[in-house]
Structures are given as structure tokens and as C-alpha cells.
Amino acid sequence: MGKIHFGYLITVCSEADEKCPTTFPGMGQRLRWDLEDPVKFTGTEEEKLKKFREIRDQIKWKVKEWVDNQK
């Protein structure tokens, strides 16, 4: 740590945001995308898989939206 500059630190759930250090060497801007943690979802295996895919798709669109706004 501290040898590579990270322009952005993006956390995707409140638990990750709480556990991640508030600052560390090489960190630029910190962003928080508060998404549901699919691991905490309860249901059948099929429902759990559907939830993971839903959150995956949310992350995909958040990244796309963020990249588009950086232009």
C-alpha cells in the first residue's frame, strides 16, 4: 500500500464502507454506492442466484454511469 495511487475507492455496501480505512496512502476520492448485500438475502437457491445477478447488474450500471460521467 502507498506504492500505487488509486484515483478512486468505491465501496458497494455499508459494511465494506465501515471496515475500509477512511484513508490510506495513495487513495484519491472515496465513493460509496450503498447496494444490498446479496449474501444476506434468504430464499431458495434459485432466488439467491437471482438476487446475486440483480446486484451484479446494479454494479454494472453504476460503473457504466460513473464512467460516462467522467468524460
N, CA, C and O atoms as a Tripos MOL2 file, in Angstrom:
@<TRIPOS>MOLECULE
protein
  284   283    71     0     0
PROTEIN
NO_CHARGES

@<TRIPOS>ATOM
      1 N           0.8300   -1.1780    0.0000 N.3       1 MET1
      2 CA          0.0000    0.0000    0.0000 C.3       1 MET1
      3 C           0.8760    1.2450    0.0000 C.2       1 MET1
      4 O           1.9650    1.2620    0.5740 O.2       1 MET1
      5 N           0.3830    2.2660   -0.6460 N.am      2 GLY2
      6 CA          1.1280    3.5080   -0.7030 C.3       2 GLY2
      7 C           2.0470    3.5980   -1.8970 C.2       2 GLY2
      8 O           2.5810    4.6700   -2.1810 O.2       2 GLY2
      9 N           2.2480    2.4860   -2.6150 N.am      3 LYS3
     10 CA          3.1240    2.4920   -3.7760 C.3       3 LYS3
     11 C           2.3510    2.7470   -5.0600 C.2       3 LYS3
     12 O           2.9230    3.1740   -6.0630 O.2       3 LYS3
     13 N           1.0540    2.4840   -5.0260 N.am      4 ILE4
     14 CA          0.1990    2.6980   -6.1890 C.3       4 ILE4
     15 C          -0.8600    3.7170   -5.8200 C.2       4 ILE4
     16 O          -1.4870    3.6210   -4.7640 O.2       4 ILE4
     17 N          -1.0600    4.7010   -6.6970 N.am      5 HIS5
     18 CA         -2.0950    5.6930   -6.4570 C.3       5 HIS5
     19 C          -3.4230    5.1640   -6.9760 C.2       5 HIS5
     20 O          -3.5260    4.7440   -8.1290 O.2       5 HIS5
     21 N          -4.4250    5.1870   -6.1310 N.am      6 PHE6
     22 CA         -5.7780    4.8490   -6.5270 C.3       6 PHE6
     23 C          -6.5510    6.1510   -6.6460 C.2       6 PHE6
     24 O          -6.7240    6.8690   -5.6610 O.2       6 PHE6
     25 N          -7.0140    6.4550   -7.8470 N.am      7 GLY7
     26 CA         -7.7710    7.6900   -8.0480 C.3       7 GLY7
     27 C          -9.0910    7.6700   -7.3070 C.2       7 GLY7
     28 O          -9.5800    8.7070   -6.8580 O.2       7 GLY7
     29 N          -9.6650    6.4790   -7.1820 N.am      8 TYR8
     30 CA        -10.9620    6.3350   -6.5250 C.3       8 TYR8
     31 C         -10.9990    5.0580   -5.7040 C.2       8 TYR8
     32 O         -10.4140    4.0410   -6.0770 O.2       8 TYR8
     33 N         -11.6920    5.1310   -4.5890 N.am      9 LEU9
     34 CA        -12.0020    3.9670   -3.7740 C.3       9 LEU9
     35 C         -13.5180    3.9010   -3.7370 C.2       9 LEU9
     36 O         -14.1690    4.8240   -3.2470 O.2       9 LEU9
     37 N         -14.0760    2.8320   -4.2430 N.am     10 ILE10
     38 CA        -15.5290    2.6990   -4.2900 C.3      10 ILE10
     39 C         -15.9370    1.5070   -3.4400 C.2      10 ILE10
     40 O         -15.5220    0.3770   -3.6960 O.2      10 ILE10
     41 N         -16.7570    1.7700   -2.4230 N.am     11 THR11
     42 CA        -17.3260    0.6830   -1.6290 C.3      11 THR11
     43 C         -18.7640    0.4910   -2.0930 C.2      11 THR11
     44 O         -19.4300    1.4430   -2.4980 O.2      11 THR11
     45 N         -19.2320   -0.7480   -2.0300 N.am     12 VAL12
     46 CA        -20.5560   -1.0410   -2.5780 C.3      12 VAL12
     47 C         -21.5790   -1.4870   -1.5360 C.2      12 VAL12
     48 O         -22.6930   -1.8760   -1.8870 O.2      12 VAL12
     49 N         -21.2090   -1.4310   -0.2700 N.am     13 CYS13
     50 CA        -22.1830   -1.7070    0.7850 C.3      13 CYS13
     51 C         -21.7100   -1.0230    2.0650 C.2      13 CYS13
     52 O         -20.5310   -0.7020    2.2160 O.2      13 CYS13
     53 N         -22.6400   -0.8110    2.9720 N.am     14 SER14
     54 CA        -22.3070   -0.0940    4.1990 C.3      14 SER14
     55 C         -21.2910   -0.8540    5.0400 C.2      14 SER14
     56 O         -20.4530   -0.2350    5.6960 O.2      14 SER14
     57 N         -21.3510   -2.1820    5.0350 N.am     15 GLU15
     58 CA        -20.3910   -2.9670    5.8200 C.3      15 GLU15
     59 C         -18.9680   -2.7720    5.2870 C.2      15 GLU15
     60 O         -18.0280   -2.6070    6.0640 O.2      15 GLU15
     61 N         -18.8170   -2.7900    3.9690 N.am     16 ALA16
     62 CA        -17.4950   -2.5600    3.3740 C.3      16 ALA16
     63 C         -17.0220   -1.1510    3.6840 C.2      16 ALA16
     64 O         -15.8420   -0.9300    3.9600 O.2      16 ALA16
     65 N         -17.9400   -0.2030    3.6370 N.am     17 ASP17
     66 CA        -17.5860    1.1820    3.9130 C.3      17 ASP17
     67 C         -17.0960    1.3460    5.3490 C.2      17 ASP17
     68 O         -16.1600    2.1010    5.6100 O.2      17 ASP17
     69 N         -17.7320    0.6370    6.2760 N.am     18 GLU18
     70 CA        -17.3510    0.7240    7.6850 C.3      18 GLU18
     71 C         -16.0090    0.0420    7.9590 C.2      18 GLU18
     72 O         -15.2400    0.5120    8.7980 O.2      18 GLU18
     73 N         -15.7200   -1.0640    7.2600 N.am     19 LYS19
     74 CA        -14.4970   -1.8300    7.5140 C.3      19 LYS19
     75 C         -13.2800   -1.2720    6.7850 C.2      19 LYS19
     76 O         -12.1420   -1.5200    7.1820 O.2      19 LYS19
     77 N         -13.5230   -0.5240    5.7270 N.am     20 CYS20
     78 CA        -12.4170    0.0160    4.9400 C.3      20 CYS20
     79 C         -11.8370    1.2280    5.6650 C.2      20 CYS20
     80 O         -12.5960    2.0670    6.1520 O.2      20 CYS20
     81 N         -10.5190    1.3390    5.7480 N.am     21 PRO21
     82 CA         -9.9310    2.5130    6.3970 C.3      21 PRO21
     83 C         -10.4290    3.7970    5.7470 C.2      21 PRO21
     84 O         -10.6540    3.8370    4.5370 O.2      21 PRO21
     85 N         -10.6000    4.8380    6.5400 N.am     22 THR22
     86 CA        -11.1020    6.0980    5.9940 C.3      22 THR22
     87 C         -10.0970    6.7260    5.0370 C.2      22 THR22
     88 O         -10.4870    7.3860    4.0740 O.2      22 THR22
     89 N          -8.8250    6.5280    5.2920 N.am     23 THR23
     90 CA         -7.7900    6.9970    4.3700 C.3      23 THR23
     91 C          -6.6310    6.0080    4.3980 C.2      23 THR23
     92 O          -6.4060    5.3120    5.3870 O.2      23 THR23
     93 N          -5.9230    5.9670    3.3140 N.am     24 PHE24
     94 CA         -4.6730    5.2300    3.2750 C.3      24 PHE24
     95 C          -3.8280    5.8250    2.1640 C.2      24 PHE24
     96 O          -4.3620    6.4590    1.2550 O.2      24 PHE24
     97 N          -2.5090    5.6290    2.2240 N.am     25 PRO25
     98 CA         -1.6220    6.2480    1.2330 C.3      25 PRO25
     99 C          -2.0030    5.8620   -0.1940 C.2      25 PRO25
    100 O          -2.2670    4.6970   -0.4880 O.2      25 PRO25
    101 N          -2.0250    6.8470   -1.0580 N.am     26 GLY26
    102 CA         -2.3090    6.5990   -2.4650 C.3      26 GLY26
    103 C          -3.7810    6.6560   -2.8280 C.2      26 GLY26
    104 O          -4.1350    6.4340   -3.9860 O.2      26 GLY26
    105 N          -4.6500    6.9490   -1.8610 N.am     27 MET27
    106 CA         -6.0800    6.9870   -2.1370 C.3      27 MET27
    107 C          -6.5010    8.3720   -2.5850 C.2      27 MET27
    108 O          -6.1410    9.3770   -1.9720 O.2      27 MET27
    109 N          -7.2590    8.4090   -3.6470 N.am     28 GLY28
    110 CA         -7.8230    9.6590   -4.1360 C.3      28 GLY28
    111 C          -9.1960    9.8790   -3.5230 C.2      28 GLY28
    112 O          -9.3380    9.9370   -2.3010 O.2      28 GLY28
    113 N         -10.1930    9.9980   -4.3650 N.am     29 GLN29
    114 CA        -11.5570   10.2590   -3.9210 C.3      29 GLN29
    115 C         -12.2510    8.9670   -3.4990 C.2      29 GLN29
    116 O         -12.0740    7.9200   -4.1220 O.2      29 GLN29
    117 N         -13.0440    9.0570   -2.4310 N.am     30 ARG30
    118 CA        -13.7760    7.9020   -1.9160 C.3      30 ARG30
    119 C         -15.2520    8.0460   -2.2990 C.2      30 ARG30
    120 O         -15.8640    9.0920   -2.0810 O.2      30 ARG30
    121 N         -15.8110    6.9750   -2.8750 N.am     31 LEU31
    122 CA        -17.2160    6.9610   -3.2510 C.3      31 LEU31
    123 C         -17.9060    5.8000   -2.5530 C.2      31 LEU31
    124 O         -17.3060    4.7510   -2.3220 O.2      31 LEU31
    125 N         -19.1750    6.0040   -2.2210 N.am     32 ARG32
    126 CA        -19.9420    4.9330   -1.5650 C.3      32 ARG32
    127 C         -21.2020    4.6770   -2.3750 C.2      32 ARG32
    128 O         -22.0420    5.5590   -2.5580 O.2      32 ARG32
    129 N         -21.3080    3.4600   -2.8470 N.am     33 TRP33
    130 CA        -22.5180    3.0220   -3.5440 C.3      33 TRP33
    131 C         -23.1900    2.0040   -2.6360 C.2      33 TRP33
    132 O         -22.7900    0.8400   -2.6020 O.2      33 TRP33
    133 N         -24.1870    2.4260   -1.9170 N.am     34 ASP34
    134 CA        -24.8230    1.5750   -0.9170 C.3      34 ASP34
    135 C         -25.8120    0.6100   -1.5790 C.2      34 ASP34
    136 O         -26.9840    0.9310   -1.7730 O.2      34 ASP34
    137 N         -25.3130   -0.5630   -1.9150 N.am     35 LEU35
    138 CA        -26.1310   -1.5950   -2.5420 C.3      35 LEU35
    139 C         -26.4320   -2.6990   -1.5300 C.2      35 LEU35
    140 O         -25.7040   -2.8900   -0.5570 O.2      35 LEU35
    141 N         -27.5010   -3.4030   -1.7810 N.am     36 GLU36
    142 CA        -27.8800   -4.5160   -0.9210 C.3      36 GLU36
    143 C         -26.8150   -5.6140   -0.9950 C.2      36 GLU36
    144 O         -26.2850   -5.8980   -2.0700 O.2      36 GLU36
    145 N         -26.5060   -6.2230    0.1390 N.am     37 ASP37
    146 CA        -25.5460   -7.3270    0.1760 C.3      37 ASP37
    147 C         -26.2830   -8.6200   -0.1450 C.2      37 ASP37
    148 O         -27.0890   -9.0770    0.6650 O.2      37 ASP37
    149 N         -26.0300   -9.2270   -1.3110 N.am     38 PRO38
    150 CA        -26.7840  -10.4250   -1.6850 C.3      38 PRO38
    151 C         -26.5100  -11.6290   -0.7910 C.2      38 PRO38
    152 O         -27.3150  -12.5610   -0.7580 O.2      38 PRO38
    153 N         -25.4030  -11.6320   -0.0720 N.am     39 VAL39
    154 CA        -25.0930  -12.7420    0.8340 C.3      39 VAL39
    155 C         -26.1270  -12.8080    1.9610 C.2      39 VAL39
    156 O         -26.4170  -13.8860    2.4800 O.2      39 VAL39
    157 N         -26.6710  -11.6710    2.3300 N.am     40 LYS40
    158 CA        -27.6370  -11.6190    3.4330 C.3      40 LYS40
    159 C         -29.0550  -11.9770    2.9930 C.2      40 LYS40
    160 O         -29.9470  -12.1060    3.8310 O.2      40 LYS40
    161 N         -29.2660  -12.1380    1.7050 N.am     41 PHE41
    162 CA        -30.5870  -12.4700    1.1820 C.3      41 PHE41
    163 C         -30.9250  -13.9200    1.5130 C.2      41 PHE41
    164 O         -30.0780  -14.8040    1.3780 O.2      41 PHE41
    165 N         -32.1600  -14.1640    1.9470 N.am     42 THR42
    166 CA        -32.5970  -15.5280    2.2290 C.3      42 THR42
    167 C         -33.6610  -15.9410    1.2250 C.2      42 THR42
    168 O         -34.4650  -15.1240    0.7750 O.2      42 THR42
    169 N         -33.6500  -17.1950    0.8920 N.am     43 GLY43
    170 CA        -34.6120  -17.7470   -0.0570 C.3      43 GLY43
    171 C         -34.0910  -19.0560   -0.6040 C.2      43 GLY43
    172 O         -33.1210  -19.6200   -0.0990 O.2      43 GLY43
    173 N         -34.7530  -19.5280   -1.6450 N.am     44 THR44
    174 CA        -34.3020  -20.7600   -2.2850 C.3      44 THR44
    175 C         -33.0010  -20.4820   -3.0360 C.2      44 THR44
    176 O         -32.6150  -19.3290   -3.2270 O.2      44 THR44
    177 N         -32.3390  -21.5470   -3.4550 N.am     45 GLU45
    178 CA        -31.0950  -21.3700   -4.2190 C.3      45 GLU45
    179 C         -31.3540  -20.5540   -5.4830 C.2      45 GLU45
    180 O         -30.5430  -19.7080   -5.8610 O.2      45 GLU45
    181 N         -32.4780  -20.8100   -6.1260 N.am     46 GLU46
    182 CA        -32.8300  -20.0640   -7.3390 C.3      46 GLU46
    183 C         -33.0570  -18.5780   -7.0320 C.2      46 GLU46
    184 O         -32.6240  -17.7140   -7.7940 O.2      46 GLU46
    185 N         -33.7290  -18.2850   -5.9270 N.am     47 GLU47
    186 CA        -33.9770  -16.8950   -5.5280 C.3      47 GLU47
    187 C         -32.6750  -16.1900   -5.1560 C.2      47 GLU47
    188 O         -32.4830  -15.0160   -5.4740 O.2      47 GLU47
    189 N         -31.7840  -16.9120   -4.4820 N.am     48 LYS48
    190 CA        -30.4900  -16.3340   -4.1150 C.3      48 LYS48
    191 C         -29.6730  -16.0070   -5.3600 C.2      48 LYS48
    192 O         -29.0690  -14.9380   -5.4470 O.2      48 LYS48
    193 N         -29.6530  -16.9290   -6.3230 N.am     49 LEU49
    194 CA        -28.9360  -16.6950   -7.5670 C.3      49 LEU49
    195 C         -29.5120  -15.4800   -8.2970 C.2      49 LEU49
    196 O         -28.7650  -14.6640   -8.8360 O.2      49 LEU49
    197 N         -30.8180  -15.3660   -8.3110 N.am     50 LYS50
    198 CA        -31.4770  -14.2210   -8.9440 C.3      50 LYS50
    199 C         -31.0560  -12.9160   -8.2650 C.2      50 LYS50
    200 O         -30.8110  -11.9150   -8.9380 O.2      50 LYS50
    201 N         -30.9730  -12.9260   -6.9320 N.am     51 LYS51
    202 CA        -30.5740  -11.7300   -6.1780 C.3      51 LYS51
    203 C         -29.1320  -11.3480   -6.4950 C.2      51 LYS51
    204 O         -28.8340  -10.1710   -6.6980 O.2      51 LYS51
    205 N         -28.2250  -12.3440   -6.5400 N.am     52 PHE52
    206 CA        -26.8300  -12.0630   -6.8850 C.3      52 PHE52
    207 C         -26.7330  -11.4380   -8.2700 C.2      52 PHE52
    208 O         -25.9740  -10.4920   -8.4780 O.2      52 PHE52
    209 N         -27.4960  -11.9640   -9.2060 N.am     53 ARG53
    210 CA        -27.4680  -11.4100  -10.5640 C.3      53 ARG53
    211 C         -28.0370  -10.0010  -10.5990 C.2      53 ARG53
    212 O         -27.5470   -9.1500  -11.3410 O.2      53 ARG53
    213 N         -29.0560   -9.7530   -9.8090 N.am     54 GLU54
    214 CA        -29.6470   -8.4130   -9.7330 C.3      54 GLU54
    215 C         -28.6200   -7.3940   -9.2230 C.2      54 GLU54
    216 O         -28.4750   -6.3110   -9.7900 O.2      54 GLU54
    217 N         -27.9180   -7.7510   -8.1570 N.am     55 ILE55
    218 CA        -26.9090   -6.8490   -7.5910 C.3      55 ILE55
    219 C         -25.7440   -6.6990   -8.5560 C.2      55 ILE55
    220 O         -25.2180   -5.5960   -8.7100 O.2      55 ILE55
    221 N         -25.3270   -7.7750   -9.2100 N.am     56 ARG56
    222 CA        -24.2800   -7.7020  -10.2340 C.3      56 ARG56
    223 C         -24.6620   -6.7020  -11.3190 C.2      56 ARG56
    224 O         -23.8370   -5.8910  -11.7420 O.2      56 ARG56
    225 N         -25.9020   -6.7600  -11.7630 N.am     57 ASP57
    226 CA        -26.3640   -5.8450  -12.8060 C.3      57 ASP57
    227 C         -26.4080   -4.4000  -12.3090 C.2      57 ASP57
    228 O         -26.1140   -3.4730  -13.0640 O.2      57 ASP57
    229 N         -26.7760   -4.2090  -11.0410 N.am     58 GLN58
    230 CA        -26.7700   -2.8580  -10.4660 C.3      58 GLN58
    231 C         -25.3540   -2.2940  -10.4580 C.2      58 GLN58
    232 O         -25.1430   -1.1270  -10.7880 O.2      58 GLN58
    233 N         -24.3830   -3.1280  -10.0790 N.am     59 ILE59
    234 CA        -22.9860   -2.6830  -10.0700 C.3      59 ILE59
    235 C         -22.5480   -2.3390  -11.4860 C.2      59 ILE59
    236 O         -21.8930   -1.3180  -11.6970 O.2      59 ILE59
    237 N         -22.8960   -3.1660  -12.4480 N.am     60 LYS60
    238 CA        -22.5500   -2.9140  -13.8470 C.3      60 LYS60
    239 C         -23.0710   -1.5460  -14.2980 C.2      60 LYS60
    240 O         -22.3350   -0.7700  -14.9080 O.2      60 LYS60
    241 N         -24.3320   -1.2550  -14.0000 N.am     61 TRP61
    242 CA        -24.9110    0.0170  -14.4300 C.3      61 TRP61
    243 C         -24.3290    1.2010  -13.6660 C.2      61 TRP61
    244 O         -24.1610    2.2800  -14.2340 O.2      61 TRP61
    245 N         -24.0200    1.0100  -12.3820 N.am     62 LYS62
    246 CA        -23.3940    2.0960  -11.6120 C.3      62 LYS62
    247 C         -22.0140    2.4190  -12.1910 C.2      62 LYS62
    248 O         -21.6550    3.5890  -12.3210 O.2      62 LYS62
    249 N         -21.2470    1.3930  -12.5340 N.am     63 VAL63
    250 CA        -19.9210    1.6070  -13.1190 C.3      63 VAL63
    251 C         -20.0560    2.3150  -14.4630 C.2      63 VAL63
    252 O         -19.3390    3.2790  -14.7340 O.2      63 VAL63
    253 N         -20.9700    1.8400  -15.3030 N.am     64 LYS64
    254 CA        -21.1790    2.4640  -16.6130 C.3      64 LYS64
    255 C         -21.5820    3.9250  -16.4600 C.2      64 LYS64
    256 O         -21.0400    4.7930  -17.1440 O.2      64 LYS64
    257 N         -22.5170    4.2000  -15.5770 N.am     65 GLU65
    258 CA        -22.9750    5.5680  -15.3360 C.3      65 GLU65
    259 C         -21.8260    6.4420  -14.8320 C.2      65 GLU65
    260 O         -21.6620    7.5780  -15.2760 O.2      65 GLU65
    261 N         -21.0350    5.9070  -13.9050 N.am     66 TRP66
    262 CA        -19.9160    6.6510  -13.3380 C.3      66 TRP66
    263 C         -18.8710    6.9570  -14.4100 C.2      66 TRP66
    264 O         -18.3810    8.0830  -14.4980 O.2      66 TRP66
    265 N         -18.5270    5.9500  -15.2300 N.am     67 VAL67
    266 CA        -17.5410    6.1520  -16.2920 C.3      67 VAL67
    267 C         -18.0470    7.1950  -17.2920 C.2      67 VAL67
    268 O         -17.2970    8.0760  -17.7110 O.2      67 VAL67
    269 N         -19.3110    7.0880  -17.6670 N.am     68 ASP68
    270 CA        -19.8810    8.0560  -18.6110 C.3      68 ASP68
    271 C         -19.8220    9.4810  -18.0680 C.2      68 ASP68
    272 O         -19.6330   10.4270  -18.8330 O.2      68 ASP68
    273 N         -19.9800    9.6410  -16.7620 N.am     69 ASN69
    274 CA        -19.9300   10.9630  -16.1490 C.3      69 ASN69
    275 C         -18.5070   11.5000  -15.9880 C.2      69 ASN69
    276 O         -18.3210   12.6820  -15.6970 O.2      69 ASN69
    277 N         -17.5050   10.6430  -16.1750 N.am     70 GLN70
    278 CA        -16.1060   11.0720  -16.0720 C.3      70 GLN70
    279 C         -15.5850   11.6850  -17.3630 C.2      70 GLN70
    280 O         -14.5060   12.2770  -17.3860 O.2      70 GLN70
    281 N         -16.3470   11.5420  -18.4260 N.am     71 LYS71
    282 CA        -15.9170   12.0320  -19.7480 C.3      71 LYS71
    283 C         -16.0820   13.5280  -19.8550 C.2      71 LYS71
    284 O         -15.7710   14.1100  -20.8940 O.2      71 LYS71
@<TRIPOS>BOND
     1     1     2 1
     2     2     3 1
     3     3     4 2
     4     3     5 am
     5     5     6 1
     6     6     7 1
     7     7     8 2
     8     7     9 am
     9     9    10 1
    10    10    11 1
    11    11    12 2
    12    11    13 am
    13    13    14 1
    14    14    15 1
    15    15    16 2
    16    15    17 am
    17    17    18 1
    18    18    19 1
    19    19    20 2
    20    19    21 am
    21    21    22 1
    22    22    23 1
    23    23    24 2
    24    23    25 am
    25    25    26 1
    26    26    27 1
    27    27    28 2
    28    27    29 am
    29    29    30 1
    30    30    31 1
    31    31    32 2
    32    31    33 am
    33    33    34 1
    34    34    35 1
    35    35    36 2
    36    35    37 am
    37    37    38 1
    38    38    39 1
    39    39    40 2
    40    39    41 am
    41    41    42 1
    42    42    43 1
    43    43    44 2
    44    43    45 am
    45    45    46 1
    46    46    47 1
    47    47    48 2
    48    47    49 am
    49    49    50 1
    50    50    51 1
    51    51    52 2
    52    51    53 am
    53    53    54 1
    54    54    55 1
    55    55    56 2
    56    55    57 am
    57    57    58 1
    58    58    59 1
    59    59    60 2
    60    59    61 am
    61    61    62 1
    62    62    63 1
    63    63    64 2
    64    63    65 am
    65    65    66 1
    66    66    67 1
    67    67    68 2
    68    67    69 am
    69    69    70 1
    70    70    71 1
    71    71    72 2
    72    71    73 am
    73    73    74 1
    74    74    75 1
    75    75    76 2
    76    75    77 am
    77    77    78 1
    78    78    79 1
    79    79    80 2
    80    79    81 am
    81    81    82 1
    82    82    83 1
    83    83    84 2
    84    83    85 am
    85    85    86 1
    86    86    87 1
    87    87    88 2
    88    87    89 am
    89    89    90 1
    90    90    91 1
    91    91    92 2
    92    91    93 am
    93    93    94 1
    94    94    95 1
    95    95    96 2
    96    95    97 am
    97    97    98 1
    98    98    99 1
    99    99   100 2
   100    99   101 am
   101   101   102 1
   102   102   103 1
   103   103   104 2
   104   103   105 am
   105   105   106 1
   106   106   107 1
   107   107   108 2
   108   107   109 am
   109   109   110 1
   110   110   111 1
   111   111   112 2
   112   111   113 am
   113   113   114 1
   114   114   115 1
   115   115   116 2
   116   115   117 am
   117   117   118 1
   118   118   119 1
   119   119   120 2
   120   119   121 am
   121   121   122 1
   122   122   123 1
   123   123   124 2
   124   123   125 am
   125   125   126 1
   126   126   127 1
   127   127   128 2
   128   127   129 am
   129   129   130 1
   130   130   131 1
   131   131   132 2
   132   131   133 am
   133   133   134 1
   134   134   135 1
   135   135   136 2
   136   135   137 am
   137   137   138 1
   138   138   139 1
   139   139   140 2
   140   139   141 am
   141   141   142 1
   142   142   143 1
   143   143   144 2
   144   143   145 am
   145   145   146 1
   146   146   147 1
   147   147   148 2
   148   147   149 am
   149   149   150 1
   150   150   151 1
   151   151   152 2
   152   151   153 am
   153   153   154 1
   154   154   155 1
   155   155   156 2
   156   155   157 am
   157   157   158 1
   158   158   159 1
   159   159   160 2
   160   159   161 am
   161   161   162 1
   162   162   163 1
   163   163   164 2
   164   163   165 am
   165   165   166 1
   166   166   167 1
   167   167   168 2
   168   167   169 am
   169   169   170 1
   170   170   171 1
   171   171   172 2
   172   171   173 am
   173   173   174 1
   174   174   175 1
   175   175   176 2
   176   175   177 am
   177   177   178 1
   178   178   179 1
   179   179   180 2
   180   179   181 am
   181   181   182 1
   182   182   183 1
   183   183   184 2
   184   183   185 am
   185   185   186 1
   186   186   187 1
   187   187   188 2
   188   187   189 am
   189   189   190 1
   190   190   191 1
   191   191   192 2
   192   191   193 am
   193   193   194 1
   194   194   195 1
   195   195   196 2
   196   195   197 am
   197   197   198 1
   198   198   199 1
   199   199   200 2
   200   199   201 am
   201   201   202 1
   202   202   203 1
   203   203   204 2
   204   203   205 am
   205   205   206 1
   206   206   207 1
   207   207   208 2
   208   207   209 am
   209   209   210 1
   210   210   211 1
   211   211   212 2
   212   211   213 am
   213   213   214 1
   214   214   215 1
   215   215   216 2
   216   215   217 am
   217   217   218 1
   218   218   219 1
   219   219   220 2
   220   219   221 am
   221   221   222 1
   222   222   223 1
   223   223   224 2
   224   223   225 am
   225   225   226 1
   226   226   227 1
   227   227   228 2
   228   227   229 am
   229   229   230 1
   230   230   231 1
   231   231   232 2
   232   231   233 am
   233   233   234 1
   234   234   235 1
   235   235   236 2
   236   235   237 am
   237   237   238 1
   238   238   239 1
   239   239   240 2
   240   239   241 am
   241   241   242 1
   242   242   243 1
   243   243   244 2
   244   243   245 am
   245   245   246 1
   246   246   247 1
   247   247   248 2
   248   247   249 am
   249   249   250 1
   250   250   251 1
   251   251   252 2
   252   251   253 am
   253   253   254 1
   254   254   255 1
   255   255   256 2
   256   255   257 am
   257   257   258 1
   258   258   259 1
   259   259   260 2
   260   259   261 am
   261   261   262 1
   262   262   263 1
   263   263   264 2
   264   263   265 am
   265   265   266 1
   266   266   267 1
   267   267   268 2
   268   267   269 am
   269   269   270 1
   270   270   271 1
   271   271   272 2
   272   271   273 am
   273   273   274 1
   274   274   275 1
   275   275   276 2
   276   275   277 am
   277   277   278 1
   278   278   279 1
   279   279   280 2
   280   279   281 am
   281   281   282 1
   282   282   283 1
   283   283   284 2
@<TRIPOS>SUBSTRUCTURE
     1 MET1         2 RESIDUE 1 A MET
     2 GLY2         6 RESIDUE 1 A GLY
     3 LYS3        10 RESIDUE 1 A LYS
     4 ILE4        14 RESIDUE 1 A ILE
     5 HIS5        18 RESIDUE 1 A HIS
     6 PHE6        22 RESIDUE 1 A PHE
     7 GLY7        26 RESIDUE 1 A GLY
     8 TYR8        30 RESIDUE 1 A TYR
     9 LEU9        34 RESIDUE 1 A LEU
    10 ILE10       38 RESIDUE 1 A ILE
    11 THR11       42 RESIDUE 1 A THR
    12 VAL12       46 RESIDUE 1 A VAL
    13 CYS13       50 RESIDUE 1 A CYS
    14 SER14       54 RESIDUE 1 A SER
    15 GLU15       58 RESIDUE 1 A GLU
    16 ALA16       62 RESIDUE 1 A ALA
    17 ASP17       66 RESIDUE 1 A ASP
    18 GLU18       70 RESIDUE 1 A GLU
    19 LYS19       74 RESIDUE 1 A LYS
    20 CYS20       78 RESIDUE 1 A CYS
    21 PRO21       82 RESIDUE 1 A PRO
    22 THR22       86 RESIDUE 1 A THR
    23 THR23       90 RESIDUE 1 A THR
    24 PHE24       94 RESIDUE 1 A PHE
    25 PRO25       98 RESIDUE 1 A PRO
    26 GLY26      102 RESIDUE 1 A GLY
    27 MET27      106 RESIDUE 1 A MET
    28 GLY28      110 RESIDUE 1 A GLY
    29 GLN29      114 RESIDUE 1 A GLN
    30 ARG30      118 RESIDUE 1 A ARG
    31 LEU31      122 RESIDUE 1 A LEU
    32 ARG32      126 RESIDUE 1 A ARG
    33 TRP33      130 RESIDUE 1 A TRP
    34 ASP34      134 RESIDUE 1 A ASP
    35 LEU35      138 RESIDUE 1 A LEU
    36 GLU36      142 RESIDUE 1 A GLU
    37 ASP37      146 RESIDUE 1 A ASP
    38 PRO38      150 RESIDUE 1 A PRO
    39 VAL39      154 RESIDUE 1 A VAL
    40 LYS40      158 RESIDUE 1 A LYS
    41 PHE41      162 RESIDUE 1 A PHE
    42 THR42      166 RESIDUE 1 A THR
    43 GLY43      170 RESIDUE 1 A GLY
    44 THR44      174 RESIDUE 1 A THR
    45 GLU45      178 RESIDUE 1 A GLU
    46 GLU46      182 RESIDUE 1 A GLU
    47 GLU47      186 RESIDUE 1 A GLU
    48 LYS48      190 RESIDUE 1 A LYS
    49 LEU49      194 RESIDUE 1 A LEU
    50 LYS50      198 RESIDUE 1 A LYS
    51 LYS51      202 RESIDUE 1 A LYS
    52 PHE52      206 RESIDUE 1 A PHE
    53 ARG53      210 RESIDUE 1 A ARG
    54 GLU54      214 RESIDUE 1 A GLU
    55 ILE55      218 RESIDUE 1 A ILE
    56 ARG56      222 RESIDUE 1 A ARG
    57 ASP57      226 RESIDUE 1 A ASP
    58 GLN58      230 RESIDUE 1 A GLN
    59 ILE59      234 RESIDUE 1 A ILE
    60 LYS60      238 RESIDUE 1 A LYS
    61 TRP61      242 RESIDUE 1 A TRP
    62 LYS62      246 RESIDUE 1 A LYS
    63 VAL63      250 RESIDUE 1 A VAL
    64 LYS64      254 RESIDUE 1 A LYS
    65 GLU65      258 RESIDUE 1 A GLU
    66 TRP66      262 RESIDUE 1 A TRP
    67 VAL67      266 RESIDUE 1 A VAL
    68 ASP68      270 RESIDUE 1 A ASP
    69 ASN69      274 RESIDUE 1 A ASN
    70 GLN70      278 RESIDUE 1 A GLN
    71 LYS71      282 RESIDUE 1 A LYS
